[in-house]
Amino acid sequence: MRAARFHAARDVRLEDVPVPEPGAGEALVRVRAVSICPSDWRMYVDGHAGGVVPDRPIIQGHEFAGDVAALGPGTAGPRVGARVAVEPSWSCGSCDMCRNGKGNICRSVRFPSFPPVDGALAEYIACPAHALCELPAGVSYEAGALTEPIGVALHAVRLARVRTGEGACILGAGVIGLAALSLCRSAGADPITVVEPVAERSALAGSSGADAVARSHAELLAAGFEADVVMECSGDHEGLDQCVGLAGPGGRVVVVGIPRDERITFDMAVARRRELAVTFCRRSHNALAEAVRLVASNEIDVGLLPLRRFQLEETRDALELTGRPGGVLRAVVYP
């Protein structure tokens, strides 16, 4: 099969590799669409993922959808030919975290595109069958791939415990930030403010239902702004500090974005005096089926998201585009 393999920083090559064999409890998925996550771009430009350097060429890509091509020994389903979205955080099911219902922080989690597990920028990938969710008729492969970041937003909003009438503020109007905006609205948050410096994305947040859109957190601070819930969805290294400044006394901060810097700082005095609760969000958790439902019902309309499409041999171009802030929210690769 053809695969786009990462060898080193900014070195991705289209190569022929063996089709993976699905094991017991696994399904072989024919990949149809892969959405490029900013974390894929970071490994592409930095040569590592969170400090972990691959010890061999690796296939990236963890936001994807496709068709079930085959089932491993003893695997009951889903049926061959089913169109599926995939939850890429594969927990072991047996550690203490998994036993306590916290599989997203499994001690032995396997995550495609994170070393040493190959991802989906290839024609085929073997996945645990339990990680698949069948796509309803009318939901495209592209929309199926986007259910992964939508699932992250869903988990984050659950962690935020948004209540009716609470003011919410979201930093970043990317796919996750816009999904969080929609989910906060459904949870009854009012008003909802979005902070987004990129003009095209700022406009998109406004047309997606934000009550107010600011180009910077400083603009809000100057107006004495405070919110009950603040969600960091930008991945900027100053994002947490900005959230602390925007959260009112007794407020809740949820950190979703992953900054490129491994260490960041924030104003401890403000956080302590306001007795803020700060929670870090780790990927998604039991969210895929709900994310698929939200997309299928158009409660989250992915058709509004500006995307750019690439073929597998153009993977390098898709990764390069991901690193350039602008109106395009996701590059989508079609293997």
C-alpha positions in Angstrom: 0.0 0.0 0.0 1.0 3.6 -0.3 1.8 5.6 2.8 3.2 9.0 3.7 6.0 8.3 6.1 7.7 10.8 8.4 11.5 10.3 8.5 12.7 13.5 10.1 11.7 17.2 10.5 10.1 18.3 7.3 11.0 15.0 5.6 7.8 13.1 4.6 8.0 10.5 1.8 5.4 8.6 -0.2 6.5 5.0 0.1 5.2 1.5 -0.5 4.8 -0.5 2.7 3.0 -3.8 3.6 -0.7 -3.7 4.3 -1.2 -4.3 8.1 -2.7 -7.5 9.2 -5.6 -7.1 11.6 -5.2 -9.1 14.8 -7.9 -10.6 17.1 -10.4 -7.9 18.0 -9.2 -5.6 15.2 -10.5 -4.3 11.9 -8.6 -3.3 8.8 -9.9 0.1 7.7 -9.5 1.4 4.1 -8.7 5.0 4.9 -10.8 7.5 2.9 -10.1 10.9 4.6 -7.6 12.2 7.1 -7.8 15.6 8.7 -4.5 17.1 9.6 -4.3 18.0 13.3 -1.9 20.8 14.5 -0.1 18.2 16.6 0.8 16.4 13.3 2.3 19.7 12.1 4.3 20.1 15.2 6.0 16.7 14.8 6.5 17.4 11.2 8.4 20.6 11.9 10.0 19.8 15.3 11.0 16.2 14.5 9.4 14.8 17.7 6.0 14.5 19.4 6.1 15.9 23.0 9.8 15.2 23.2 9.4 11.6 21.8 11.6 11.2 18.7 10.5 8.3 16.5 13.1 5.6 16.3 12.0 4.6 12.7 9.9 6.2 9.9 6.3 6.6 11.1 3.0 7.3 9.5 1.2 10.3 10.9 -2.5 11.1 11.0 -5.1 10.3 13.7 -8.3 12.2 12.6 -9.7 9.8 10.0 -12.6 7.8 8.5 -12.9 5.0 6.0 -14.4 1.6 5.2 -14.1 -1.7 7.1 -12.1 -3.8 4.6 -11.5 -6.9 6.7 -11.9 -8.3 10.3 -9.2 -10.0 12.3 -9.7 -13.5 13.8 -12.6 -13.8 16.1 -13.7 -10.2 15.5 -17.5 -9.9 15.4 -17.9 -6.5 13.8 -18.6 -4.0 12.5 -19.5 -5.5 9.2 -17.1 -5.5 6.3 -18.0 -2.6 4.0 -19.3 -0.4 6.9 -18.3 3.3 6.7 -16.7 4.3 10.0 -15.2 7.0 12.0 -12.4 6.0 14.4 -11.5 7.0 18.0 -7.7 7.0 17.9 -7.0 6.8 21.6 -6.7 3.1 22.1 -6.8 2.2 25.8 -5.6 -1.1 27.2 -8.8 -1.8 29.2 -7.0 -3.4 32.1 -4.9 -0.7 34.0 -6.2 1.1 37.0 -7.2 4.2 34.9 -9.2 2.0 32.5 -10.9 0.1 35.3 -11.9 3.4 36.9 -13.5 4.6 33.7 -10.7 6.9 32.6 -9.5 5.2 29.5 -8.4 8.5 27.9 -5.6 8.6 30.5 -4.8 4.9 30.2 -1.3 4.1 31.4 -0.6 2.0 28.3 -2.6 4.0 25.7 -1.7 3.5 22.0 -2.3 6.5 19.7 -1.8 6.2 16.0 0.7 8.8 14.7 2.4 9.0 18.1 5.6 6.8 18.2 5.7 3.9 17.8 2.2 3.4 16.5 1.6 4.2 12.8 -1.3 6.5 11.8 -3.7 6.9 9.0 -1.9 8.8 6.2 -1.9 5.5 4.3 -4.3 3.4 2.3 -5.0 1.1 5.2 -4.7 1.0 9.0 -5.5 -1.8 11.5 -7.7 -0.5 14.4 -9.3 -2.0 17.5 -12.9 -2.9 16.4 -14.3 -1.2 19.6 -12.8 2.1 18.4 -15.0 2.3 15.3 -18.4 4.0 15.0 -20.5 3.5 11.9 -21.3 6.6 9.9 -25.0 7.2 9.1 -26.0 7.7 5.5 -25.3 11.2 4.4 -22.3 11.8 6.6 -19.2 12.1 4.4 -15.8 10.6 5.2 -14.5 14.1 5.6 -17.2 14.8 8.3 -16.3 11.5 9.9 -12.7 12.5 10.2 -13.7 15.7 11.9 -15.6 13.9 14.6 -12.3 13.3 16.4 -11.6 17.0 17.2 -15.4 17.5 17.8 -15.1 14.7 20.4 -12.2 16.5 22.0 -14.5 19.6 22.3 -17.3 17.5 23.7 -15.0 16.1 26.4 -13.7 19.6 27.2 -17.2 21.1 27.6 -18.2 18.2 29.9 -15.1 18.9 32.0 -16.1 22.6 32.1 -19.5 21.7 33.7 -21.2 24.5 31.8 -24.5 25.6 33.4 -27.4 27.6 32.1 -26.8 31.3 32.2 -23.1 31.2 32.8 -20.8 33.4 30.8 -18.3 31.4 28.7 -15.2 32.6 26.9 -13.3 30.5 24.3 -9.8 31.3 23.1 -9.2 30.2 19.5 -11.7 29.7 16.7 -10.3 26.6 15.1 -12.3 23.3 14.7 -12.2 22.5 18.4 -13.0 26.1 19.5 -15.9 26.4 17.1 -17.3 23.0 18.2 -16.9 24.2 21.9 -18.8 27.3 21.0 -21.8 25.3 19.7 -21.7 22.9 22.6 -21.5 25.7 25.2 -24.6 27.2 23.5 -26.4 23.9 23.7 -25.5 23.7 27.4 -27.1 27.0 28.1 -24.1 29.3 28.4 -24.9 33.0 27.9 -23.2 35.1 26.8 -20.4 33.4 24.8 -17.3 35.4 23.9 -14.6 34.2 21.5 -11.0 35.5 21.3 -9.5 35.1 17.9 -6.7 37.3 16.3 -7.0 35.8 12.8 -9.5 37.9 10.8 -11.0 35.1 8.8 -11.5 32.9 11.9 -12.8 35.9 13.9 -15.5 36.4 11.3 -16.3 32.7 11.3 -16.8 32.8 15.1 -19.2 35.6 14.7 -21.2 33.9 12.1 -21.2 30.7 14.2 -23.2 32.2 17.0 -20.7 34.0 19.3 -22.3 36.8 21.2 -19.1 38.8 21.0 -15.7 38.3 19.3 -12.5 40.0 20.4 -9.2 40.1 18.5 -7.2 39.9 21.7 -7.6 39.1 25.4 -6.2 42.5 26.2 -9.2 44.1 24.5 -11.5 42.2 26.9 -9.3 42.9 30.0 -9.4 46.7 29.3 -13.2 46.4 29.4 -13.2 44.7 32.8 -14.4 41.4 31.2 -14.9 38.3 33.4 -16.4 34.8 32.5 -17.6 31.9 34.6 -15.9 29.4 32.2 -12.9 30.0 30.1 -11.6 27.4 27.6 -8.2 27.5 26.0 -8.5 26.1 22.5 -5.8 28.0 20.7 -2.6 26.1 21.7 -0.8 29.4 22.2 1.9 29.4 24.8 0.3 32.4 26.5 -3.2 30.9 26.4 -3.4 29.6 30.0 -2.1 32.9 31.4 -4.7 34.8 29.3 -7.5 32.4 30.5 -6.5 33.1 34.2 -6.9 36.8 33.5 -10.3 36.4 31.9 -11.9 34.1 34.5 -13.9 35.7 37.3 -13.7 34.8 41.0 -14.6 31.1 41.5 -14.3 30.6 37.7 -13.3 27.4 35.8 -10.6 27.2 33.2 -10.2 24.2 30.9 -7.0 23.9 28.9 -7.6 22.0 25.6 -4.9 23.5 23.3 -1.4 22.0 23.3 1.3 24.7 23.3 4.4 24.1 21.3 6.5 25.1 24.4 6.8 22.2 26.9 6.8 24.7 29.8 4.6 27.7 30.2 3.9 30.3 32.9 0.8 32.0 34.3 -0.1 34.5 37.0 -0.3 32.4 40.1 -1.4 35.4 42.3 -4.5 36.0 40.1 -5.4 32.3 40.0 -5.1 31.9 43.8 -6.9 35.1 44.7 -9.8 34.2 42.5 -9.7 30.6 43.6 -9.9 29.3 40.1 -10.3 25.7 39.2 -7.9 24.8 36.3 -8.5 21.5 34.5 -6.4 20.0 31.7 -8.2 18.1 28.9 -6.6 14.9 27.6 -7.9 14.1 24.1 -11.5 12.9 24.2 -13.4 10.4 26.3 -16.3 8.2 25.3 -17.3 10.9 22.9 -17.1 9.4 19.4 -20.7 8.2 19.1 -22.1 11.5 20.3 -19.8 13.4 18.0 -21.1 11.3 15.0 -24.7 12.0 16.2 -24.0 15.8 16.4 -22.6 15.8 12.9 -25.3 13.6 11.4 -28.1 15.9 12.9 -26.3 19.1 11.8 -26.2 20.3 15.4 -22.6 20.9 14.5 -22.5 21.8 10.9 -19.1 20.8 9.6 -20.1 22.0 6.1 -19.4 25.6 7.4 -15.8 24.8 8.2 -13.3 26.1 5.6 -11.2 23.1 4.5 -8.6 22.5 1.8 -8.3 19.1 0.2 -5.2 17.1 -0.9 -4.2 13.8 -2.3 -1.9 11.4 -0.4 1.1 12.4 -2.5 0.5 16.0 -1.4 0.7 15.2 2.3 3.8 17.5 2.7 1.8 20.4 1.3 -1.1 19.6 3.6 1.2 19.7 6.6 2.8 22.9 5.5 -0.6 24.6 5.2 -1.5 23.5 8.7 1.3 25.6 10.1 0.1 28.8 8.4 -2.6 30.6 10.4 -5.4 31.7 8.2 -9.0 31.1 7.1 -8.5 27.4 6.3 -9.3 25.4 9.5 -8.1 21.9 8.3 -6.2 20.3 5.5 -7.9 17.0 4.6 -5.9 14.3 2.8 -7.5 11.6 0.7 -5.4 8.4 0.5 
